Amino acid sequence: MSRKYNRKKKPPKSERKRLSKYARWMREGSQTFHEEVTKFILDDICESLFLTPINQKIFYDWNHKKWYIADFFIKELRLVIEIDGPIHNKQVSYDLKRTKFLESNCCRVVRFKNEEVESLNYRSKLTKTINFYLDKENRFNLKN
């Protein structure tokens, strides 16, 4: 995977402000129960691995003039973690476009369904996923 990704100029300031307010609102109180559980577990895992999780990260698609907000983003691994609730059954094509866009910007996208978050082994699944991409990243860095 290429390490280069688009760093075009930023979108208009008014748009950034509007979306920043929306993302802040999402962070502060409109998250679902499953996103709250994931945030709690992810903060704990990332703290022990010295990683930086970002809640409600904003991405901008210049080609389609469209904003995408990822549920969680781990900066060092460029890993996007999405929690898929029942609404995602109806918006499959939108999710596919968003995943393609994120992957084109050197992000890796991992999706968990609400049922997986509710399961007893969710923490171990999340830890294994992060460790997998952490090992992959370390191997890449050692080769260069």
C-alpha positions in Angstrom: 0.0 0.0 0.0 1.3 3.4 -0.9 2.0 5.7 2.0 1.2 8.8 0.0 -2.3 10.3 0.2 -4.0 13.4 -1.0 -3.3 16.6 0.9 -5.2 19.1 -1.1 -6.2 22.5 0.2 -8.9 22.6 2.8 -12.6 23.2 2.0 -14.2 26.6 2.7 -14.0 27.8 6.2 -17.8 28.1 6.6 -18.2 24.5 5.7 -15.5 23.3 8.0 -17.0 25.3 10.9 -20.5 23.8 10.2 -19.2 20.3 10.1 -16.9 20.7 13.1 -19.9 21.8 15.2 -21.9 18.8 13.9 -19.0 16.4 14.8 -18.7 18.0 18.2 -22.4 17.5 18.8 -22.0 13.9 17.7 -19.1 13.4 20.2 -20.8 15.0 23.1 -24.1 13.3 23.2 -25.7 11.8 20.2 -23.6 8.6 20.1 -25.4 5.3 20.3 -24.9 2.9 23.2 -22.8 0.7 21.0 -20.5 3.6 20.0 -20.2 4.6 23.7 -19.1 1.0 24.6 -16.6 1.0 21.8 -15.2 4.4 22.8 -14.7 3.2 26.4 -13.0 -0.1 25.2 -11.0 1.7 22.5 -9.7 4.4 24.8 -8.5 1.7 27.2 -6.8 -0.4 24.5 -5.1 2.5 22.8 -3.8 3.9 26.1 -2.0 0.7 26.8 -0.5 0.7 23.2 0.3 4.4 23.1 -2.1 5.0 20.2 -4.3 8.0 19.6 -8.0 7.3 19.0 -10.1 10.1 17.5 -13.8 10.0 18.0 -15.9 11.3 15.0 -13.1 12.1 12.6 -14.0 14.2 9.6 -12.9 13.4 6.1 -13.6 15.5 2.9 -13.9 14.0 -0.6 -12.8 16.7 -3.0 -14.0 14.8 -6.1 -17.6 14.5 -5.0 -17.6 17.6 -2.6 -18.8 15.4 0.2 -18.1 15.1 3.9 -17.7 11.8 5.7 -17.5 11.3 9.5 -15.9 8.1 10.7 -17.0 6.7 14.1 -13.5 6.2 15.3 -10.0 6.7 13.8 -6.7 5.6 15.1 -4.2 8.1 13.8 -1.0 6.1 13.9 -2.5 3.1 12.1 -4.8 5.1 9.8 -7.4 2.7 10.9 -11.1 3.6 10.8 -13.5 1.7 13.0 -17.2 1.8 12.1 -20.1 0.6 14.2 -22.9 -0.5 12.0 -26.4 -0.3 13.4 -29.7 -1.2 11.7 -29.6 2.0 9.5 -26.6 0.5 7.7 -28.8 -2.2 6.2 -30.6 0.4 4.2 -27.6 2.5 3.1 -25.3 -0.2 1.7 -24.3 1.7 -1.4 -23.4 4.8 0.7 -21.3 2.8 3.0 -19.5 1.2 0.0 -18.7 4.6 -1.5 -17.5 5.9 1.8 -15.3 2.8 2.4 -13.8 3.2 -1.1 -13.0 6.8 -0.5 -11.4 6.1 2.9 -9.3 3.3 1.4 -8.2 5.5 -1.4 -6.8 7.9 1.2 -4.7 5.1 2.7 -7.1 4.3 5.5 -8.1 0.8 6.6 -11.7 0.4 7.4 -13.0 -2.2 9.9 -16.7 -2.6 10.5 -18.4 -4.1 13.5 -22.2 -4.8 13.8 -24.1 -3.9 16.9 -24.5 -7.6 17.7 -20.8 -8.0 17.8 -20.4 -5.1 20.2 -22.9 -6.7 22.5 -21.1 -10.0 22.5 -18.9 -11.0 25.4 -15.7 -11.4 23.3 -16.0 -8.0 21.6 -13.0 -6.5 23.6 -10.8 -9.4 22.5 -11.9 -9.0 18.9 -11.2 -5.3 18.9 -7.8 -5.9 20.6 -6.9 -8.5 18.0 -7.9 -6.2 15.1 -5.8 -3.4 16.4 -2.8 -5.7 17.1 -3.1 -7.1 13.6 -2.8 -3.7 12.0 -0.1 -2.6 14.5 2.0 -5.7 13.5 1.4 -4.9 9.9 2.5 -1.3 10.4 5.6 -2.3 12.3 6.6 -4.8 9.5 6.1 -2.0 6.9 8.3 0.4 8.9 11.0 -2.2 9.4 11.3 -2.8 5.7 11.9 0.8 4.9 
